[in-house]
């Protein structure tokens, strides 16, 4: 796959994602609330609280057991929670997996191999024929490097 084709595919996928989000906003109705519209205020409060607790339990389970240090055990102090992931962060991680052409949730070794394979394929030194090809290769390798660094931080946590 040529660099130009790859850049066009990346731009097309980003554009399609933006168009999907815009279409959801233009529909005028929001399916996220489903059958909540018919609930009374008390029922709505109870449902929102139930969903909040379920979300917190899921996030706690995803974080796994917390390591404790010897100093923190005896002092009774609690370590600060890591910052919560936001939807923007999840979207960035999803795009990073797509840029490196690996399935979401891949282990670090798979990510590293994909990164190295793509860098060998699209390295700017290999595409120095024209200034436009050089710029495109440089831009693509910078995006690949950013995606790799993001996923490296995510998987090594």
Residue pairs with C-beta under 8 A, 6 or more apart in sequence:
1 9
3 122
3 127
3 133
3 136
3 137
3 140
4 133
4 136
6 122
6 140
7 136
7 139
7 140
10 99
10 143
13 98
14 95
36 44
36 47
39 47
59 84
63 82
66 79
72 78
72 79
82 157
92 150
93 104
93 150
93 151
93 154
94 104
95 147
96 146
96 147
96 148
96 150
96 151
97 103
97 104
97 106
97 147
97 151
99 143
99 144
99 147
100 111
100 114
100 115
100 118
100 144
100 147
100 148
100 151
101 114
101 118
102 110
102 111
102 114
106 114
107 155
108 151
108 152
108 155
108 156
111 148
111 151
111 152
111 155
112 148
115 144
115 145
115 147
115 148
118 144
119 141
119 144
119 145
122 137
122 140
122 141
122 144
123 137
123 141
124 134
124 137
124 138
124 141
126 137
127 133
127 134
127 136
127 137
128 134
